[in-house]
Amino acid sequence: MTPRLKTAILISGRGSNMEALIEAARDPGYPADIALVLSNRADATGLASARAEGIEAIAIPHRDFPSREAFDERLSAELERRGIELVALAGFMRILSPAFIRQWAGRLVNIHPSLLPKYPGLDTHARAIAAGDREAGCSVHEVTEILDGGPLVAQQEVPILPGDTVETLAARVLEAEHRLYPQALAQHARALGARAKLGSADALPGSA
């Protein structure tokens, strides 16, 4: 059986994608064990939701730190202290520093509300509608120093319907996110687990 990787979810608000991941991880066969929820905002309502599920949830207000790098150093220290192996961003409204991204490279994933590489950044739904696109969607990707530019893990398309507004399209894309993120996180966790197992085997005495 693939080991369950100790996983942290980073949020800044209500954490609806966090809730979808926690729900999926209730299955003992799910390859990610949600061990920590962490927010850069003390008023993030998702913290209470996580605690209600018996998950450790802490806030580290970013405004308490003199720089982005100082905040990220503290964030990384908290993750390391708990033996976190995989980090999922779920509405975490912070651009992470290059040093943090390099430290967690390959173990850091994010969900974005567009079919990347289309529409990185903000206002994705308005941009898709304005362009006359027939479809929108969401993407789970590894986080790199290129904003929303890391390798794709999975995507799901959502049709843009006649008369769609930013609000109606956003609501349907969010539903797709809740379906896609648990599947994509499981896929990535299994790949990491398999890679770690292979690395351990390669390190055995006499292995070729």
KOLBA-948979 format. One line per 2 residues: number of its first residue (from 0); for each residue z, x, y of N, C-alpha, C. Coordinates in Angstrom, 2 decimals, decimal comma, m for minus. Each point is the difference from the previous one (the first is absolute). Layout:
NUM	Z X Y Z X Y Z X Y  ...
//
This chain:
0	0,00 0,85 m1,20 0,00 m0,85 1,20 0,00 0,88 1,24  m0,81 m0,39 1,02 m0,03 0,73 1,25 1,35 m0,11 0,71
2	0,57 1,12 0,46 1,30 m0,08 0,68 m0,10 m0,78 1,29  1,11 m0,63 0,38 0,04 m0,74 1,26 0,35 0,99 1,11
4	m0,90 0,15 0,94 0,24 0,93 1,10 0,94 m0,61 1,02  0,95 0,79 0,45 0,97 m0,46 1,00 m0,74 m0,12 1,33
6	m0,05 m1,23 0,52 m0,90 m0,32 1,11 0,77 m0,51 1,21  m0,44 0,43 1,18 0,53 m0,51 1,27 m1,10 m0,77 0,71
8	0,41 m1,07 0,68 m0,91 m0,78 0,83 0,44 0,16 1,45  m0,94 0,35 0,88 0,28 0,14 1,42 m0,54 m1,22 0,74
10	0,83 m0,63 0,82 m0,37 m1,20 0,73 0,41 0,13 1,46  m0,57 m0,89 0,82 0,43 m0,10 1,40 0,36 m1,43 0,39
12	m0,29 m0,98 m0,89 0,22 m1,39 0,35 0,50 m0,83 m1,17  m0,66 m1,13 m0,22 0,51 m0,94 m1,01 m0,31 0,43 m1,43
14	m1,04 0,81 m0,19 m0,22 0,59 m1,32 m0,52 m0,95 m1,05  m1,04 m0,78 0,33 m0,53 m0,91 m1,02 m0,68 0,77 m1,13
16	m0,66 1,10 0,30 m0,57 0,82 m1,07 1,11 0,68 m0,80  1,08 0,36 0,67 1,17 0,53 m0,70 0,48 m1,00 m1,04
18	0,09 m1,27 0,39 0,47 m1,04 m0,92 m0,93 m0,12 m1,21  m1,30 0,12 0,23 m0,96 m0,07 m1,11 0,21 1,17 m0,97
20	0,29 1,19 0,54 0,24 1,16 m0,86 1,31 m0,14 m0,77  1,03 m0,49 0,67 1,28 m0,20 m0,68 m0,15 m1,02 m1,13
22	m0,74 m1,06 0,26 m0,22 m1,02 m1,03 m0,70 0,60 m1,22  m1,03 0,81 0,24 m0,73 0,62 m1,10 0,90 0,95 m0,79
24	0,87 0,71 0,71 0,85 1,01 m0,64 1,14 m0,60 m0,80  0,17 m1,33 0,06 1,01 m0,63 m0,87 m0,38 0,14 m1,47
26	m1,28 0,16 m0,27 m0,48 0,20 m1,36 0,40 1,40 m0,45  0,77 0,13 m1,07 0,44 1,34 m0,44 m1,16 0,90 m0,40
28	m1,17 m0,58 m0,24 m1,15 0,81 m0,34 m0,78 0,49 1,21  0,39 m0,45 1,19 m0,68 0,43 1,23 0,33 1,48 0,24
30	m1,00 0,83 0,34 0,24 1,45 0,04 0,68 0,52 1,25  0,37 m0,87 0,92 0,73 0,43 1,19 1,31 m0,76 0,09
32	1,08 0,73 0,18 1,33 m0,59 0,14 0,38 0,06 1,48  0,10 m1,16 0,65 0,30 m0,02 1,43 1,48 0,33 0,20
34	0,26 1,21 0,46 1,37 0,50 0,11 0,53 0,00 1,43  m0,90 m0,12 0,98 0,42 0,12 1,39 m1,00 m0,72 0,90
36	0,53 m0,71 0,99 m0,81 m0,52 1,11 0,57 0,62 1,27  m0,89 0,55 0,82 0,42 0,71 1,20 m0,85 m0,48 1,17
38	0,66 m0,24 1,13 m0,71 m0,46 1,20 0,32 0,89 1,18  m0,95 0,10 0,90 0,22 0,70 1,27 0,59 m0,93 1,05
40	0,25 m1,27 m0,38 0,57 m0,98 0,91 1,22 m0,67 m0,64  1,13 0,03 0,70 1,22 m0,60 m0,55 m0,11 m1,51 m0,11
42	m0,89 m0,63 0,81 m0,14 m1,45 m0,02 m1,10 m0,49 m0,94  m0,54 0,87 m0,83 m1,04 m0,41 m0,96 0,60 m0,99 m1,00
44	m0,54 m1,20 m0,05 0,58 m1,04 m0,86 m0,20 0,31 m1,48  m0,96 0,85 m0,31 m0,21 0,38 m1,39 1,17 0,74 m0,62
46	0,83 0,62 0,82 1,17 0,71 m0,53 0,95 m0,96 m0,70  0,25 m1,15 0,62 0,88 m0,99 m0,62 m0,61 m0,55 m1,28
48	m1,31 m0,19 0,00 m0,68 m0,50 m1,20 0,16 0,98 m1,16  m0,12 1,29 0,29 0,15 1,02 m1,04 1,43 0,04 m0,52
50	0,96 m0,06 0,92 1,41 0,02 m0,43 0,33 m1,20 m0,87  m0,61 m1,15 0,30 0,24 m1,20 m0,80 m0,50 0,18 m1,43
52	m0,94 0,94 m0,20 m0,52 0,32 m1,33 0,79 1,12 m0,66  1,06 0,47 0,66 0,81 1,08 m0,56 m0,59 1,37 0,20
54	m0,92 0,13 0,95 m0,66 1,29 0,27 0,63 0,64 1,23  0,26 1,29 m0,08 0,53 0,70 1,17 m1,00 m0,10 1,14
56	0,48 m0,38 1,18 m0,88 m0,15 1,16 0,70 0,59 1,21  m0,66 0,92 0,67 0,61 0,68 1,14 m0,97 0,04 1,18
58	0,57 0,08 1,18 m0,79 0,15 1,22 0,27 1,36 0,61  m1,08 0,64 0,43 0,10 1,25 0,77 m0,82 m0,24 1,26
60	0,62 m0,48 1,08 m0,75 m0,32 1,22 m0,70 1,24 0,56  m1,31 m0,10 0,14 m0,74 1,18 0,45 0,33 0,38 1,44
62	0,49 m0,95 0,77 0,33 0,29 1,40 1,24 0,90 0,12  0,72 0,18 m1,09 1,17 0,88 0,02 m0,38 1,47 m0,09
64	m1,29 0,30 m0,14 m0,43 1,39 m0,23 m0,86 0,47 1,17  0,08 1,29 0,31 m0,72 0,51 1,17 m1,50 0,14 m0,20
66	m0,46 m0,03 m1,25 m1,43 0,19 m0,25 m0,38 m0,67 m1,31  m1,28 m0,19 m0,16 m0,52 m0,55 m1,26 0,35 0,91 m1,17
68	m0,11 1,29 0,23 0,29 0,96 m1,06 1,46 m0,05 m0,43  0,91 m0,15 0,97 1,42 m0,07 m0,33 0,31 m1,25 m0,81
70	m0,61 m1,12 0,37 0,19 m1,23 m0,78 m0,52 0,18 m1,41  m1,18 0,56 m0,13 m0,61 0,16 m1,33 0,80 0,96 m0,87
72	0,61 1,02 0,60 0,86 0,90 m0,77 1,18 m0,77 m0,59  0,61 m0,87 0,79 1,11 m0,80 m0,49 m0,47 m0,97 m1,08
74	m1,15 m0,62 0,24 m0,57 m0,93 m0,98 m0,22 0,71 m1,33  m0,60 1,16 0,04 m0,26 0,74 m1,22 1,29 0,41 m0,70
76	1,00 0,38 0,79 1,28 0,40 m0,59 0,65 m1,16 m0,75  m0,09 m1,21 0,57 0,57 m1,17 m0,67 m0,74 m0,30 m1,30
78	m1,30 0,15 0,01 m0,79 m0,23 m1,22 0,33 1,03 m1,06  0,08 1,25 0,39 0,30 1,07 m0,95 1,40 m0,15 m0,57
80	0,96 m0,41 0,83 1,38 m0,16 m0,44 0,11 m1,02 m1,14  m0,90 m0,95 m0,02 0,04 m1,05 m1,01 m0,98 0,24 m1,14
82	m0,63 1,15 0,00 m0,92 0,33 m1,09 m1,26 m0,84 m0,03  m0,45 m0,44 1,19 m1,20 m0,85 0,06 m1,23 0,80 m0,43
84	m0,83 m0,66 m0,81 m1,21 0,63 m0,53 m1,29 m0,58 0,57  0,08 m1,21 0,54 m1,18 m0,70 0,50 0,43 m0,82 1,22
86	m0,85 m0,01 1,05 0,33 m0,71 1,23 m1,14 m0,96 0,33  0,36 m1,28 0,23 m0,98 m1,03 0,34 0,27 m0,50 1,41
88	m0,99 0,11 0,87 0,12 m0,53 1,35 m0,39 m1,47 m0,05  0,84 m0,87 0,57 m0,26 m1,44 m0,02 0,32 m0,56 1,38
90	m0,96 0,13 0,90 0,25 m0,42 1,37 0,89 0,96 0,75  m0,11 1,27 m0,32 0,77 1,05 0,67 m0,80 0,44 1,21
92	0,45 m0,40 1,20 m0,79 0,17 1,20 0,31 1,33 0,70  m0,18 1,05 m0,75 0,19 1,35 0,53 m1,11 0,89 m0,53
94	m0,54 0,85 0,87 m0,91 1,04 m0,45 0,85 1,17 m0,45  m0,18 0,41 m1,24 0,83 1,07 m0,57 m0,54 1,37 0,41
96	0,91 0,95 0,13 m0,37 1,34 0,44 m0,75 0,74 m1,11  m0,85 0,96 0,36 m0,72 0,78 m1,01 0,93 0,67 m1,01
98	1,15 0,51 0,45 0,91 0,68 m0,92 0,53 m0,97 m1,06  0,34 m1,21 0,41 0,49 m1,00 m0,96 m1,10 m0,36 m0,99
100	m1,20 m0,21 0,50 m1,12 m0,38 m0,87 m0,30 1,10 m1,00  0,04 1,24 0,44 m0,27 1,11 m0,92 1,09 0,08 m1,07
102	1,26 m0,22 0,39 1,09 0,07 m0,96 m0,12 m1,05 m1,09  m0,48 m1,19 0,37 m0,07 m1,12 m0,94 m1,43 m0,29 m0,46
104	m0,88 0,96 0,20 m1,41 m0,19 m0,35 m0,17 m0,45 m1,44  m0,81 m1,03 m0,21 m0,25 m0,53 m1,33 1,04 m1,00 m0,45
106	1,13 m0,05 0,70 1,10 m0,91 m0,37 0,28 m1,01 1,09  m0,94 m0,16 0,92 0,18 m0,83 1,18 m1,20 m0,93 0,11
108	0,24 m1,32 m0,10 m1,10 m0,97 0,05 0,28 m1,06 1,07  m1,08 m0,62 0,46 0,08 m0,99 1,07 m0,97 m1,14 m0,30
110	0,31 m1,19 0,52 m0,94 m1,11 m0,07 m0,50 m0,29 1,41  m1,31 m0,21 0,10 m0,65 m0,20 1,31 m0,86 m1,25 m0,06
112	0,03 m0,85 1,05 m0,72 m1,28 m0,04 m1,47 0,08 0,39  m0,74 0,88 m0,66 m1,46 0,01 0,14 m0,58 0,67 m1,23
114	m1,32 m0,12 m0,12 m0,69 0,70 m1,09 m0,37 1,39 0,51  0,95 0,91 m0,08 m0,24 1,37 0,46 m1,22 0,59 m0,71
116	m0,81 0,81 0,67 0,30 0,66 1,28 m0,27 m0,85 1,25  m0,35 m1,29 m0,18 m0,17 m0,85 1,17 1,34 m0,27 0,67
118	0,00 0,05 1,30 1,10 m0,46 0,84 1,36 0,64 m0,30  0,08 1,30 0,06 1,34 0,63 m0,03 0,75 m0,37 1,27
120	1,31 0,15 m0,03 0,77 m0,30 1,19 0,35 m1,47 0,12  0,06 m0,49 1,24 0,50 m1,34 0,28 m1,13 m1,01 0,23
122	0,37 m1,27 0,14 m0,92 m1,10 0,35 m1,14 m0,13 m1,00  0,31 0,20 m1,27 m1,06 0,02 m1,02 m0,71 m1,34 m0,13
124	0,74 m1,09 0,04 m0,62 m1,32 m0,22 m0,90 m0,38 1,17  0,46 0,24 1,22 m0,82 m0,29 1,18 m1,29 0,82 m0,02
126	0,11 1,24 m0,43 m1,18 0,88 m0,02 m1,00 m0,46 m1,06  0,51 m0,45 m1,15 m0,90 m0,47 m1,06 m0,71 m1,28 0,41
128	0,72 m0,91 0,65 m0,62 m1,25 0,46 m1,03 0,29 1,09  0,37 0,85 0,96 m0,90 0,33 1,11 m1,28 0,65 m0,49
130	0,09 0,76 m1,10 m1,18 0,68 m0,54 m0,90 m0,93 m0,81  0,46 m1,23 m0,24 m0,78 m0,92 m0,80 0,02 0,29 m1,48
132	1,02 0,70 m0,46 0,10 0,34 m1,43 0,16 m1,27 m0,82  m0,49 0,04 m1,22 0,16 m1,12 m0,92 1,26 0,11 m0,83
134	0,57 1,19 m0,03 1,21 0,19 m0,79 0,93 0,98 0,68  1,29 m0,25 m0,23 1,05 0,91 0,42 0,74 0,39 m1,28
136	1,25 0,38 0,14 0,75 0,34 m1,20 1,12 0,96 0,31  0,48 0,66 m1,05 1,12 0,93 0,15 m0,21 1,19 m0,93
138	0,65 1,09 0,34 m0,16 1,25 m0,74 1,36 0,65 m0,20  0,22 0,55 m1,18 1,14 0,88 m0,24 m0,55 1,41 m0,12
140	0,60 0,92 0,73 m0,52 1,36 0,04 1,14 1,00 0,07  m0,29 1,21 m0,44 0,93 1,10 0,20 0,04 0,35 1,48
142	1,15 0,40 0,48 0,15 0,36 1,41 m0,29 1,48 0,17  m0,91 0,29 0,93 m0,30 1,37 0,37 0,13 0,13 1,52
144	m0,31 1,17 0,51 0,10 0,21 1,44 m1,09 m0,73 0,77  m1,02 m0,50 m0,69 m1,03 m0,81 0,64 0,46 m1,45 m0,03
146	0,14 m0,64 1,15 0,54 m1,36 0,09 m0,84 m0,95 m0,86  0,65 m0,63 m0,98 m0,64 m0,96 m0,91 m1,22 0,60 m0,68
148	0,03 1,32 m0,20 m1,17 0,67 m0,55 0,21 0,67 m1,34  1,14 m0,25 m0,65 0,27 0,64 m1,28 m0,77 m0,62 m1,14
150	0,01 0,64 m1,18 m0,73 m0,53 m1,15 0,44 m1,42 m0,35  m0,99 m0,84 m0,32 0,29 m1,39 m0,34 0,61 m0,10 m1,39
152	0,98 m0,87 m0,15 0,57 m0,33 m1,30 m0,62 m1,29 m0,52  m0,11 m1,03 0,88 m0,57 m1,29 m0,39 m0,31 m0,80 1,25
154	m0,93 m0,96 m0,15 m0,36 m0,90 1,10 m0,17 m1,42 m0,54  0,14 m0,97 0,90 m0,30 m1,39 m0,36 m0,72 m0,65 1,17
156	m1,13 m0,64 m0,29 m0,79 m0,66 1,04 0,51 m1,41 0,25  m0,15 m0,43 1,26 0,34 m1,36 0,41 m1,16 m0,51 0,86
158	m0,61 m1,13 m0,36 m1,13 m0,50 0,79 0,44 m0,42 1,40  m0,87 0,23 0,97 0,21 m0,53 1,34 m0,74 m1,32 0,07
160	0,73 m1,08 0,24 m0,57 m1,34 m0,05 m0,45 m0,45 1,38  m1,00 m0,91 0,07 m0,41 m0,54 1,30 1,20 m0,61 0,72
162	0,15 0,33 1,26 1,11 m0,53 0,77 1,30 0,77 m0,14  0,00 1,07 m0,77 1,21 0,80 m0,15 0,46 0,53 1,36
164	1,31 m0,02 0,21 0,61 0,67 1,14 0,73 1,23 m0,51  0,47 0,80 0,92 0,79 1,17 m0,41 1,19 m0,45 m0,85
166	0,62 m1,12 0,39 1,21 m0,48 m0,70 m0,32 m0,50 m1,40  m1,07 m0,78 m0,15 m0,32 m0,54 m1,33 m0,46 1,11 m0,94
168	m0,77 0,94 0,53 m0,46 1,12 m0,84 1,18 0,89 m0,38  0,87 0,26 0,95 1,17 0,85 m0,27 0,87 m0,61 m1,09
170	0,16 m1,30 0,02 0,84 m0,66 m1,01 m0,59 0,15 m1,39  m1,33 m0,12 m0,12 m0,62 0,14 m1,32 m0,01 1,44 m0,47
172	m0,20 0,93 0,92 0,05 1,42 m0,38 1,40 0,37 m0,45  1,03 m0,54 0,67 1,37 0,32 m0,40 0,28 m0,50 m1,42
174	m0,51 m1,16 m0,35 0,15 m0,48 m1,38 m0,64 0,97 m0,98  m1,17 0,53 0,37 m0,68 0,98 m0,85 0,81 1,29 m0,10
176	0,62 0,39 1,10 0,85 1,21 m0,02 1,13 m0,16 m1,02  0,60 m1,18 m0,02 1,12 m0,24 m0,92 m0,43 0,07 m1,46
178	m1,26 m0,29 m0,26 m0,52 0,13 m1,37 m0,39 1,46 m0,30  m0,63 0,63 0,99 m0,57 1,33 m0,24 1,05 1,10 m0,06
180	0,98 m0,03 0,91 0,90 1,15 0,11 0,80 0,26 m1,28  0,58 m1,03 m0,65 0,71 0,30 m1,25 m0,90 0,61 m1,06
182	m1,23 m0,47 m0,10 m0,93 0,55 m0,99 m0,35 1,44 0,34  m0,27 0,26 1,28 m0,41 1,34 0,40 1,15 0,99 m0,10
184	1,20 m0,44 0,37 1,14 0,91 m0,12 0,26 0,36 m1,45  m0,13 m0,99 m0,89 0,16 0,28 m1,43 m1,05 0,99 m0,49
186	m1,23 m0,19 0,44 m1,08 0,91 m0,38 0,30 1,42 0,45  0,46 0,14 1,23 0,29 1,33 0,53 1,20 0,62 m0,69
188	1,02 m0,81 m0,25 1,20 0,51 m0,68 m0,33 0,48 m1,40  m0,83 m0,75 m0,71 m0,39 0,43 m1,36 m0,77 1,31 0,05
190	m0,88 0,14 1,00 m0,76 1,24 0,13 0,92 1,18 0,30  0,98 m0,22 0,87 0,96 1,07 0,31 0,84 0,35 m1,23
192	0,43 m1,04 m0,72 0,80 0,24 m1,20 m0,77 0,77 m1,05  m1,27 m0,36 m0,18 m0,84 0,70 m0,98 m0,22 1,45 0,42
194	m0,18 0,22 1,30 m0,21 1,35 0,51 1,24 0,85 m0,21  1,18 m0,60 0,26 1,26 0,73 m0,19 0,21 0,33 m1,47
196	m0,34 m0,95 m0,87 0,15 0,23 m1,44 m0,90 1,13 m0,46  m1,23 0,00 0,51 m0,94 1,07 m0,35 0,50 1,34 0,49
198	0,56 0,01 1,23 0,53 1,25 0,53 1,15 0,52 m0,82  0,86 m0,90 m0,50 1,11 0,42 m0,83 m0,48 0,58 m1,32
200	m1,05 m0,62 m0,55 m0,55 0,48 m1,27 m0,62 1,39 0,17  m0,65 0,18 1,14 m0,63 1,31 0,26 1,05 1,08 0,15
202	1,21 m0,40 0,41 1,04 1,01 0,21 0,75 0,36 m1,27  m0,27 m0,70 m1,10 0,71 0,29 m1,24 m0,39 1,38 m0,53
204	0,93 0,72 m0,59 m0,33 1,31 m0,58 m1,11 m0,13 m1,04  m0,96 0,87 0,13 m1,08 0,02 m0,97 m1,10 m1,01 0,27
206	0,14 m0,82 1,09 m1,05 m0,99 0,28 m1,19 0,72 0,60  m1,18 m0,56 m0,30 m1,22 0,64 0,50 m0,54 m0,78 1,17
//
